[in-house]
């Protein structure tokens, strides 16, 4: 469990709060505060267990060493704990340990930005009365200043920030592992910076993360089609082939055709085809290749159903409980959304590593897959279990498993989904940046905000995946006579679909259509043409209201206008110089404008995508 230091220590840590009549910058204050090493119960360990911290500018490097005669179990290493001295209404942002969790709101009243949380859904322990975030945390410490605290590496330890109205604690999770006499651990470095521009602070963090975890992504941004968002786990071979044929005839620019969850009989048995799929998955993948597209497939590599061949034949490859039996994940966290309760492959077990490597080599070489959507990756970092390597952290277990996958997958594209964010650095090409989208305003708005909050990651750490693009709410259902009837799977209005398409463009990341392509008419095809290919660059927004985003392209400026409100809204946009403006969804030429552009009465829940061509390159 995360630390909660004694109030007297917190009071001592706050002595250096005031410098020259104002609150000292966080780098200065953290450097002034002592740390602590705690056992799994939260009790300080003897003085023979030493925490060494070295500040180099705004970076803190730390080690913990055992100078005593006996081994000790480390529960947590507190790098700093301070009375932050900030107003309860100070705006905050913090990442989750998992992809699905994000935090906004204030120090006194944090708000869950995501649909699911680390503490409730995944039951990751955190100190009572404090909200915990992971990897990075920002605070608006003044009207014109933001403080950013971020761990710049994730090779072994989980870095976290626990806060309430009075106190901020920064720690690395020791997981109760043993530190032998004379041994030492190198902890993850911490960056502490302040400045007026939150975008610039995130750029600095990205630079440091890339220095420690060189990114593996490369152009072009991945595009294609995904079966999940129109067919779900009931997907069939006929549905895949039908959408493949439409793409070949109408939009060959789509690159990957991805078969999602539903083709396999059980979690874990990825080389077998379930009866409901209605055909051989390998034959469908061959058809995708034959039509000039690249075969892509969904795999949840770290989990297995209890009925799976993998689990029945190799129970020793799985994370164990305290009694030496495979640990059911629902005993300590979430047990899985389908075909569970799931058991978790142990990334430190040599047999599991060989199996993962062989699996992905087979999928690449024999099945011709060039894109892997890896889902449920969080389970590779499941807490509360026992690993084959007793000295490995859960981050190390996950990274060793992912390295085995990468050896087998070779030079293919790897998308991380439902994954631990920081532990995935340097291991994936694409990163899902939100919960699953659904065709209604609540999901469009909530997943949209999740995506924009992570815009700084796109094109820096990996390609962000904003989840599937949805342009309508129709699915073509096959009937015995091979005719079709339309059924609706969504409730979004036309304006809400425009909002969603505008926001997806603003992310600049991956773009996989999620509709049944056979339902597309001229309107949807035109919108695909506007969106493809993605720019690869996230738009910059002035603040976290995310109402106006801007992107400078070589020959034009793009502006995304998003009305999140329940009523129409006028937008007055400043323009640099004179430019001709076109609204891309409607194709309307808005004429020449200079200095400002007014968009009156943009409908509620709607979006506009504008292209501004400087006067020198535009015709009057």
C-alpha positions as CSV (number, residue, x, y, z in Angstrom):
1,X,0.0,0.0,0.0
2,X,1.1,3.6,-0.7
3,X,2.7,5.4,2.3
4,X,1.0,7.8,4.7
5,X,3.7,9.5,6.8
6,X,3.3,10.7,10.4
7,X,1.8,14.3,10.6
8,X,5.0,15.5,12.4
9,X,7.1,14.4,9.5
10,X,4.7,16.2,7.1
11,X,5.0,19.4,9.2
12,X,8.8,19.1,9.1
13,X,8.8,18.7,5.3
14,X,6.8,21.9,4.9
15,X,9.4,24.2,6.5
16,X,10.9,25.2,3.2
17,X,7.5,26.1,1.6
18,X,8.0,29.9,1.6
19,X,10.9,31.5,-0.3
20,X,11.0,35.2,-0.8
21,X,7.4,35.7,0.2
22,X,5.9,33.2,-2.3
23,X,5.4,29.5,-2.5
24,X,8.6,28.0,-3.6
25,X,8.7,26.1,-7.0
26,X,8.1,22.4,-6.5
27,X,11.6,21.3,-7.6
28,X,13.1,23.4,-4.8
29,X,10.6,22.2,-2.2
30,X,11.0,18.5,-3.1
31,X,14.8,18.8,-2.9
32,X,14.4,20.2,0.6
33,X,12.2,17.3,1.9
34,X,13.6,14.1,3.3
35,X,12.2,10.7,2.2
36,X,11.5,7.4,3.9
37,X,11.7,3.7,3.3
38,X,8.7,1.7,4.6
39,X,7.9,-1.9,5.2
40,X,4.7,-3.5,3.7
41,X,2.7,-2.3,6.8
42,X,3.8,1.3,6.3
43,X,6.3,1.4,9.2
44,X,9.6,3.1,8.6
45,X,12.5,0.6,8.3
46,X,15.6,0.8,10.4
47,X,18.2,3.4,9.7
48,X,20.4,0.8,8.1
49,X,18.1,0.9,5.1
50,X,19.3,4.1,3.3
51,X,17.5,6.2,0.7
52,X,20.0,8.2,-1.4
53,X,18.7,11.1,-3.5
54,X,20.7,13.2,-5.9
55,X,19.2,16.2,-7.7
56,X,20.6,17.2,-11.1
57,X,18.7,20.4,-12.0
58,X,15.1,19.4,-12.1
59,X,15.7,15.6,-12.1
60,X,16.0,13.5,-9.0
61,X,17.9,10.2,-9.1
62,X,17.4,7.9,-6.1
63,X,18.7,4.5,-4.8
64,X,17.8,2.5,-1.7
65,X,20.4,0.2,-0.1
66,X,20.4,-2.2,2.8
67,X,23.5,-1.7,5.0
68,X,22.1,-4.0,7.7
69,X,22.9,-7.6,8.5
70,X,19.4,-9.0,7.6
71,X,17.2,-8.9,4.5
72,X,14.2,-6.5,4.6
73,X,10.9,-6.4,2.8
74,X,10.3,-3.0,1.1
75,X,6.7,-1.9,0.9
76,X,7.3,1.6,-0.4
77,X,10.1,4.1,-1.0
78,X,8.9,7.7,-0.4
79,X,10.9,10.1,-2.4
80,X,9.2,13.1,-0.9
81,X,6.2,14.0,1.1
82,X,5.2,17.7,1.6
83,X,2.4,19.8,2.9
84,X,1.9,21.3,-0.6
85,X,0.4,24.6,0.6
86,X,-1.9,24.9,-2.4
87,X,-5.6,25.9,-2.3
88,X,-8.1,23.0,-2.2
89,X,-9.5,24.2,-5.5
90,X,-6.1,23.8,-7.3
91,X,-6.7,22.1,-10.7
92,X,-5.0,18.7,-11.1
93,X,-4.4,16.1,-13.7
94,X,-3.0,12.7,-13.2
95,X,-2.5,9.6,-15.3
96,X,-3.7,6.2,-14.3
97,X,-1.7,3.1,-13.9
98,X,-4.0,1.5,-16.5
99,X,-5.1,3.0,-19.8
100,X,-8.7,3.2,-18.5
101,X,-8.0,5.4,-15.5
102,X,-7.4,9.2,-15.5
103,X,-7.9,11.9,-12.9
104,X,-9.0,15.5,-13.2
105,X,-10.8,17.9,-10.9
106,X,-9.0,19.6,-7.9
107,X,-6.8,18.6,-5.0
108,X,-9.8,18.6,-2.7
109,X,-12.3,17.1,-5.2
110,X,-10.6,14.8,-7.7
111,X,-12.7,13.7,-10.6
112,X,-12.4,10.4,-12.5
113,X,-12.1,11.2,-16.2
114,X,-12.2,7.6,-17.3
115,X,-15.1,5.1,-17.1
116,X,-13.1,2.7,-14.9
117,X,-10.6,3.4,-12.1
118,X,-7.5,1.8,-10.8
119,X,-8.7,1.8,-7.3
120,X,-12.3,0.5,-7.8
121,X,-12.3,-1.5,-11.0
122,X,-8.8,-3.0,-10.8
123,X,-8.7,-2.8,-7.0
124,X,-5.1,-1.5,-7.0
125,X,-4.4,-0.5,-3.3
126,X,-4.0,3.2,-2.4
127,X,-3.9,5.0,1.0
128,X,-7.2,5.6,2.6
129,X,-8.3,9.2,2.2
130,X,-5.8,10.0,-0.6
131,X,-6.3,9.9,-4.3
132,X,-3.4,8.1,-6.2
133,X,-2.3,8.8,-9.7
134,X,0.6,7.3,-11.7
135,X,3.5,8.3,-14.0
136,X,2.7,12.0,-14.2
137,X,0.8,14.7,-12.2
138,X,0.2,18.3,-13.0
139,X,-1.1,21.1,-10.7
140,X,-2.1,24.7,-11.8
141,X,-0.2,26.3,-8.9
142,X,-1.0,29.8,-10.1
143,X,-3.2,31.4,-12.8
144,X,-0.2,31.5,-15.1
145,X,1.9,28.6,-13.9
146,X,1.7,24.8,-14.0
147,X,3.8,22.3,-12.0
148,X,4.5,19.0,-13.6
149,X,5.9,16.0,-11.7
150,X,6.7,12.9,-13.7
151,X,8.6,9.7,-13.5
152,X,10.9,9.5,-16.5
153,X,11.4,5.7,-16.6
154,X,9.4,2.6,-15.9
155,X,11.8,-0.4,-16.1
156,X,11.1,-1.8,-12.7
157,X,9.0,0.2,-10.2
158,X,5.6,1.7,-10.3
159,X,5.9,5.5,-9.7
160,X,2.9,7.2,-8.1
161,X,1.6,10.4,-6.5
162,X,-0.9,10.3,-3.6
163,X,-2.6,13.6,-2.6
164,X,-5.3,15.3,-0.6
165,X,-6.2,18.8,0.3
166,X,-3.0,19.2,2.4
167,X,-0.4,16.7,1.4
168,X,1.4,15.3,-1.6
169,X,3.4,12.1,-1.4
170,X,5.7,10.8,-4.2
171,X,6.7,7.1,-4.0
172,X,7.9,4.0,-5.8
173,X,6.1,0.7,-5.0
174,X,8.4,-1.9,-3.4
175,X,5.7,-4.6,-3.6
176,X,7.0,-6.3,-0.5
177,X,10.0,-7.6,-2.3
178,X,13.2,-8.5,-0.4
179,X,16.3,-6.3,-0.4
180,X,19.2,-8.4,0.7
181,X,22.0,-7.3,3.0
182,X,24.5,-5.2,0.9
183,X,22.1,-5.0,-2.0
184,X,20.7,-1.8,-3.5
185,X,17.9,-0.8,-5.9
186,X,18.0,2.0,-8.5
187,X,14.6,3.7,-8.5
188,X,12.9,5.5,-11.4
189,X,14.0,9.1,-11.9
190,X,11.7,11.9,-11.1
191,X,11.2,15.1,-13.1
192,X,9.9,18.2,-11.3
193,X,9.3,21.4,-13.5
194,X,7.2,24.5,-13.5
195,X,6.2,26.9,-16.2
196,X,3.5,28.9,-17.9
197,X,2.9,26.5,-20.9
198,X,1.6,23.1,-20.0
199,X,2.2,21.9,-23.6
200,X,5.9,22.8,-23.2
201,X,6.1,20.9,-19.9
202,X,4.7,17.8,-21.4
203,X,7.2,18.1,-24.3
204,X,10.0,18.1,-21.8
205,X,8.6,15.0,-20.1
206,X,8.3,13.3,-23.4
207,X,11.9,14.1,-24.2
208,X,13.0,12.5,-20.9
209,X,10.8,9.4,-21.4
210,X,12.2,8.9,-24.9
211,X,15.7,9.2,-23.6
212,X,15.1,6.2,-21.2
213,X,12.7,4.3,-23.5
214,X,13.5,5.0,-27.1
215,X,10.2,4.8,-29.0
216,X,9.7,2.2,-31.7
217,X,6.9,3.7,-33.7
218,X,7.4,5.0,-37.2
219,X,5.4,6.6,-40.0
220,X,2.9,6.2,-41.5
221,X,0.2,6.4,-38.9
222,X,-1.7,3.1,-38.8
223,X,-5.2,3.1,-40.6
224,X,-7.7,0.5,-41.3
225,X,-10.9,-1.2,-40.1
226,X,-11.8,-3.1,-36.9
227,X,-14.7,-5.6,-36.5
228,X,-15.4,-5.0,-32.8
229,X,-17.5,-1.9,-33.0
230,X,-20.1,-3.2,-35.3
231,X,-20.1,-7.0,-34.7
232,X,-18.6,-7.5,-31.2
233,X,-17.7,-11.0,-30.1
234,X,-20.3,-12.5,-32.5
235,X,-18.2,-11.6,-35.5
236,X,-18.2,-14.1,-38.4
237,X,-16.0,-14.9,-41.4
238,X,-18.8,-13.7,-43.7
239,X,-18.9,-10.2,-42.0
240,X,-15.2,-9.8,-42.3
241,X,-15.2,-10.8,-46.0
242,X,-18.1,-8.4,-46.7
243,X,-16.3,-5.5,-45.3
244,X,-13.1,-6.5,-47.0
245,X,-14.9,-6.5,-50.3
246,X,-16.3,-3.0,-49.7
247,X,-12.9,-1.6,-48.8
248,X,-11.3,-3.2,-51.9
249,X,-14.0,-1.6,-54.2
250,X,-14.5,1.8,-52.5
251,X,-11.6,2.7,-50.2
252,X,-8.4,0.8,-50.9
253,X,-6.5,3.4,-48.8
254,X,-7.5,1.5,-45.7
255,X,-4.4,-0.5,-44.8
256,X,-5.2,-3.0,-42.0
257,X,-8.3,-5.2,-41.8
258,X,-8.4,-6.3,-38.2
259,X,-10.3,-9.3,-36.8
260,X,-11.2,-8.5,-33.2
261,X,-12.3,-10.6,-30.2
262,X,-14.7,-13.4,-31.1
263,X,-12.8,-15.7,-33.5
264,X,-11.2,-17.8,-30.8
265,X,-12.9,-20.5,-28.7
266,X,-11.3,-19.4,-25.3
267,X,-8.9,-16.8,-24.1
268,X,-5.5,-18.3,-24.5
269,X,-6.2,-20.6,-27.4
270,X,-5.3,-18.1,-30.1
271,X,-4.4,-20.5,-32.8
272,X,-7.8,-22.2,-32.8
273,X,-11.1,-21.0,-34.3
274,X,-14.4,-21.0,-32.4
275,X,-17.4,-22.6,-34.0
276,X,-19.4,-19.4,-34.0
277,X,-16.9,-17.7,-36.4
278,X,-18.3,-19.8,-39.2
279,X,-15.0,-20.4,-41.1
280,X,-11.3,-20.8,-40.8
281,X,-9.7,-17.6,-39.4
282,X,-6.5,-18.4,-41.3
283,X,-8.4,-18.6,-44.6
284,X,-9.9,-15.1,-43.9
285,X,-6.5,-13.7,-43.2
286,X,-5.2,-15.1,-46.5
287,X,-8.1,-13.4,-48.3
288,X,-7.2,-10.1,-46.7
289,X,-3.7,-10.4,-48.0
290,X,-4.9,-11.5,-51.4
291,X,-7.0,-8.3,-51.8
292,X,-3.9,-6.1,-51.1
293,X,-4.6,-5.3,-47.4
294,X,-2.6,-6.3,-44.4
295,X,-4.1,-8.9,-42.0
296,X,-4.5,-7.7,-38.4
297,X,-5.7,-9.7,-35.4
298,X,-6.7,-9.2,-31.7
299,X,-4.9,-11.2,-29.0
300,X,-5.0,-10.9,-25.2
301,X,-1.6,-12.5,-24.7
302,X,-1.4,-12.4,-20.9
303,X,-4.7,-14.0,-20.0
304,X,-6.3,-17.5,-20.3
305,X,-9.8,-18.9,-19.6
306,X,-9.9,-21.8,-17.1
307,X,-11.3,-24.0,-20.0
308,X,-8.5,-23.1,-22.4
309,X,-6.0,-25.7,-23.6
310,X,-3.2,-23.4,-22.5
311,X,-4.3,-23.2,-18.9
312,X,-5.1,-26.9,-18.6
313,X,-1.8,-28.0,-20.0
314,X,0.5,-25.5,-18.4
315,X,-0.8,-24.2,-15.0
316,X,2.7,-23.7,-13.8
317,X,3.3,-20.9,-16.3
318,X,0.8,-18.7,-14.5
319,X,1.1,-16.2,-11.7
320,X,0.6,-18.1,-8.4
321,X,-1.2,-17.3,-5.2
322,X,0.3,-17.7,-1.7
323,X,-0.6,-21.4,-1.7
324,X,1.3,-22.2,-4.9
325,X,-1.8,-22.4,-7.1
326,X,-2.6,-20.3,-10.2
327,X,-4.1,-17.0,-9.0
328,X,-7.6,-16.2,-10.2
329,X,-7.5,-12.6,-11.2
330,X,-10.9,-11.8,-9.7
331,X,-9.5,-12.7,-6.3
332,X,-7.4,-9.6,-6.3
333,X,-8.8,-7.4,-9.1
334,X,-11.1,-7.5,-12.1
335,X,-11.6,-11.0,-13.4
336,X,-12.1,-10.1,-17.1
337,X,-15.0,-9.1,-19.3
338,X,-15.6,-12.4,-21.2
339,X,-14.8,-16.1,-20.9
340,X,-13.4,-15.6,-17.4
341,X,-12.4,-15.6,-14.6
342,X,-9.0,-15.1,-16.2
343,X,-5.6,-16.5,-15.1
344,X,-2.5,-14.6,-15.8
345,X,0.6,-15.7,-17.7
346,X,3.8,-15.1,-15.7
347,X,6.2,-13.0,-17.9
348,X,9.1,-14.2,-15.7
349,X,8.5,-17.9,-16.4
350,X,10.8,-19.2,-19.1
351,X,8.1,-21.5,-20.4
352,X,5.6,-18.7,-20.7
353,X,8.2,-16.6,-22.5
354,X,9.0,-19.3,-25.1
355,X,5.2,-19.8,-25.6
356,X,4.6,-16.1,-26.2
357,X,7.5,-15.8,-28.6
358,X,6.5,-18.9,-30.5
359,X,2.8,-17.8,-30.7
360,X,3.6,-14.5,-32.2
361,X,6.2,-15.9,-34.6
362,X,3.5,-18.3,-35.8
363,X,0.9,-15.5,-36.2
364,X,3.5,-13.5,-38.2
365,X,5.1,-16.1,-40.3
366,X,2.4,-18.7,-40.8
367,X,-0.7,-16.6,-40.5
368,X,0.8,-13.5,-42.2
369,X,-0.4,-11.0,-39.6
370,X,1.4,-7.7,-39.7
371,X,-0.6,-5.9,-36.9
372,X,-1.4,-7.1,-33.4
373,X,-4.0,-5.4,-31.2
374,X,-2.9,-6.6,-27.7
375,X,-5.7,-6.3,-25.3
376,X,-5.9,-6.9,-21.5
377,X,-2.2,-6.2,-21.2
378,X,-2.9,-4.8,-17.7
379,X,-3.2,-8.4,-16.4
380,X,0.5,-8.8,-17.2
381,X,1.1,-6.5,-14.2
382,X,-1.4,-8.0,-11.9
383,X,-0.8,-7.2,-8.2
384,X,-1.0,-9.6,-5.3
385,X,0.6,-12.6,-6.9
386,X,3.8,-14.6,-6.8
387,X,6.1,-14.8,-9.8
388,X,8.4,-17.5,-10.9
389,X,11.3,-15.0,-10.4
390,X,10.7,-14.0,-6.8
391,X,12.9,-10.9,-7.2
392,X,10.9,-9.5,-10.1
393,X,8.4,-6.6,-9.8
394,X,5.2,-6.8,-11.7
395,X,6.6,-4.2,-14.1
396,X,9.5,-6.5,-14.9
397,X,7.2,-9.4,-15.3
398,X,5.2,-7.5,-17.9
399,X,8.1,-6.1,-19.7
400,X,9.8,-9.5,-20.0
401,X,6.6,-11.0,-21.4
402,X,6.3,-8.1,-23.9
403,X,9.9,-8.5,-25.0
404,X,9.2,-12.2,-25.7
405,X,6.2,-11.1,-27.8
406,X,8.3,-8.6,-29.7
407,X,10.9,-11.2,-30.5
408,X,8.2,-13.3,-32.1
409,X,6.3,-10.5,-33.7
410,X,9.4,-9.1,-35.4
411,X,8.8,-5.9,-37.5
412,X,5.1,-5.9,-37.1
413,X,2.8,-3.2,-35.6
414,X,1.9,-3.6,-32.0
415,X,-1.0,-1.7,-30.4
416,X,-1.3,-1.7,-26.7
417,X,-4.9,-1.8,-25.4
418,X,-6.2,-1.9,-21.8
419,X,-2.5,-1.8,-20.9
420,X,-0.4,-0.3,-18.1
421,X,0.7,3.0,-19.6
422,X,4.2,3.7,-18.2
423,X,5.3,0.1,-18.2
424,X,4.5,-0.1,-21.9
425,X,7.0,2.7,-22.9
426,X,9.3,1.6,-25.7
427,X,7.4,-1.7,-26.2
428,X,4.5,-0.7,-28.4
429,X,3.9,1.3,-31.6
430,X,0.4,2.4,-30.8
431,X,-1.4,3.1,-27.5
432,X,-5.2,3.2,-27.0
433,X,-5.9,6.5,-25.4
434,X,-9.5,6.0,-24.2
435,X,-12.2,3.6,-23.2
436,X,-14.2,1.8,-26.0
437,X,-16.3,4.3,-27.9
438,X,-20.1,3.8,-28.3
439,X,-22.4,5.7,-30.6
440,X,-24.0,8.1,-28.1
441,X,-23.2,11.5,-26.8
442,X,-22.0,10.4,-23.4
443,X,-19.3,8.1,-24.9
444,X,-18.4,10.6,-27.6
445,X,-17.8,13.3,-25.0
446,X,-16.1,11.2,-22.3
447,X,-13.8,9.2,-24.5
448,X,-13.1,12.3,-26.5
449,X,-11.9,14.1,-23.4
450,X,-9.8,11.1,-22.4
451,X,-8.1,11.2,-25.8
452,X,-7.4,15.0,-25.8
453,X,-5.9,14.8,-22.3
454,X,-3.3,12.4,-23.8
455,X,-2.7,14.4,-26.9
456,X,0.8,15.2,-25.8
457,X,1.8,11.5,-26.2
458,X,0.9,11.2,-29.8
459,X,3.8,11.2,-32.2
460,X,6.2,11.5,-29.2
461,X,5.9,8.3,-27.2
462,X,3.8,6.3,-29.7
463,X,0.9,6.8,-32.1
464,X,-2.2,7.4,-30.0
465,X,-5.3,5.3,-30.9
466,X,-8.4,7.4,-30.2
467,X,-10.5,4.2,-30.7
468,X,-12.7,3.5,-33.7
469,X,-14.1,6.1,-36.0
470,X,-17.9,5.9,-36.1
471,X,-19.7,7.8,-38.9
472,X,-23.1,6.2,-38.6
473,X,-25.1,3.8,-36.4
474,X,-26.1,1.1,-38.8
475,X,-25.2,-2.6,-39.3
476,X,-26.1,-4.8,-42.2
477,X,-27.5,-8.1,-40.9
478,X,-27.2,-11.1,-43.1
479,X,-30.4,-13.2,-43.5
480,X,-30.7,-16.6,-45.2
481,X,-31.6,-15.3,-48.6
482,X,-28.4,-13.2,-48.6
483,X,-30.4,-10.0,-48.6
484,X,-29.9,-7.5,-45.8
485,X,-31.8,-5.5,-43.3
486,X,-30.5,-2.4,-41.4
487,X,-30.5,-2.3,-37.7
488,X,-29.4,0.6,-35.5
489,X,-26.7,0.2,-32.9
490,X,-26.4,3.8,-31.8
491,X,-28.3,6.8,-30.6
492,X,-26.1,9.7,-31.6
493,X,-27.4,12.6,-33.7
494,X,-25.9,13.9,-36.9
495,X,-24.3,16.8,-35.0
496,X,-22.8,14.4,-32.4
497,X,-21.3,12.3,-35.2
498,X,-19.7,15.5,-36.6
499,X,-18.4,16.3,-33.1
500,X,-16.9,12.8,-32.9
501,X,-15.3,13.0,-36.4
502,X,-13.9,16.5,-35.6
503,X,-12.4,15.3,-32.4
504,X,-10.8,12.2,-34.0
505,X,-9.2,14.4,-36.6
506,X,-7.9,16.6,-33.7
507,X,-6.1,13.7,-32.1
508,X,-3.9,13.2,-35.2
509,X,-3.5,9.6,-34.3
510,X,-4.4,6.2,-35.6
511,X,-7.6,5.8,-37.5
512,X,-9.5,2.6,-37.8
513,X,-13.1,2.7,-39.0
514,X,-15.5,0.9,-36.7
515,X,-18.7,0.8,-38.8
516,X,-20.1,-1.9,-41.0
517,X,-18.5,-0.4,-44.2
518,X,-21.3,-1.9,-46.3
519,X,-23.7,0.7,-44.9
520,X,-21.6,3.7,-46.1
521,X,-23.0,6.0,-48.7
522,X,-21.5,9.1,-50.3
523,X,-21.6,11.1,-47.1
524,X,-19.5,8.6,-45.1
525,X,-17.1,8.1,-47.9
526,X,-16.5,11.8,-48.2
527,X,-15.8,12.1,-44.5
528,X,-13.3,9.2,-44.8
529,X,-11.5,11.1,-47.5
530,X,-11.2,14.2,-45.2
531,X,-9.9,12.1,-42.3
532,X,-7.5,9.8,-44.2
533,X,-4.6,9.8,-43.9
534,X,-4.2,11.1,-40.3
535,X,-1.9,14.0,-39.8
536,X,0.2,12.3,-37.1
537,X,0.1,15.5,-35.1
538,X,-2.2,16.3,-32.2
539,X,-3.9,19.7,-32.3
540,X,-2.8,22.1,-29.6
541,X,-5.5,23.4,-27.2
542,X,-5.0,26.5,-25.0
543,X,-6.4,24.7,-21.9
544,X,-8.4,21.7,-20.8
545,X,-11.8,23.1,-22.0
546,X,-10.7,21.6,-25.4
547,X,-13.0,23.8,-27.3
548,X,-10.7,25.1,-30.0
549,X,-7.7,23.2,-31.3
550,X,-5.1,24.3,-33.9
551,X,-2.6,22.6,-36.1
552,X,-0.2,24.2,-38.6
553,X,0.3,22.2,-41.8
554,X,2.7,23.2,-44.5
555,X,0.1,24.9,-46.7
556,X,-2.7,25.7,-44.3
557,X,-3.9,26.0,-40.7
558,X,-6.5,23.5,-39.4
559,X,-8.9,24.5,-36.6
560,X,-11.2,22.1,-34.8
561,X,-14.2,23.7,-33.1
562,X,-16.0,21.6,-30.5
563,X,-19.2,22.7,-28.8
564,X,-19.4,20.5,-25.6
565,X,-22.4,22.5,-24.3
566,X,-26.1,21.7,-24.3
567,X,-27.0,25.0,-26.1
568,X,-25.8,26.7,-29.3
569,X,-22.6,28.7,-29.0
570,X,-20.9,31.5,-30.9
571,X,-17.2,31.1,-31.5
572,X,-14.9,34.1,-32.3
573,X,-11.6,32.8,-33.5
574,X,-8.4,34.9,-33.9
575,X,-6.6,34.6,-37.2
576,X,-3.0,35.4,-38.0
577,X,-3.2,37.7,-41.1
578,X,-5.7,37.1,-43.8
579,X,-7.0,33.7,-45.0
580,X,-9.7,31.9,-46.9
581,X,-11.7,29.6,-44.7
582,X,-13.4,26.4,-45.7
583,X,-15.6,24.2,-43.4
584,X,-14.7,20.7,-44.5
585,X,-17.6,18.6,-43.4
586,X,-20.1,20.8,-45.3
587,X,-17.7,21.9,-48.0
588,X,-18.9,25.4,-47.4
589,X,-16.5,28.3,-48.5
590,X,-16.7,30.8,-45.7
591,X,-14.8,33.4,-47.7
592,X,-11.8,35.6,-46.8
593,X,-11.3,36.6,-43.2
594,X,-8.8,38.8,-41.5
595,X,-7.8,38.9,-37.8
596,X,-11.0,37.2,-36.6
597,X,-13.5,34.6,-37.8
598,X,-17.0,34.3,-36.2
599,X,-18.9,31.1,-36.2
600,X,-22.4,31.9,-35.0
601,X,-24.7,29.5,-33.2
602,X,-22.7,26.3,-33.6
603,X,-25.3,23.6,-32.5
604,X,-24.9,21.8,-29.2
605,X,-22.8,18.6,-29.2
606,X,-21.4,19.5,-32.6
607,X,-18.0,20.0,-34.3
608,X,-16.6,22.1,-37.2
609,X,-13.4,21.4,-39.0
610,X,-11.9,24.5,-40.7
611,X,-9.1,24.8,-43.2
612,X,-7.5,28.3,-43.4
613,X,-5.3,29.0,-46.4
614,X,-3.2,32.2,-46.1
615,X,-4.2,34.9,-48.5
616,X,-1.0,34.5,-50.5
617,X,-2.1,31.0,-51.4
618,X,-5.8,31.5,-51.7
619,X,-7.9,32.9,-54.5
620,X,-10.3,35.7,-53.7
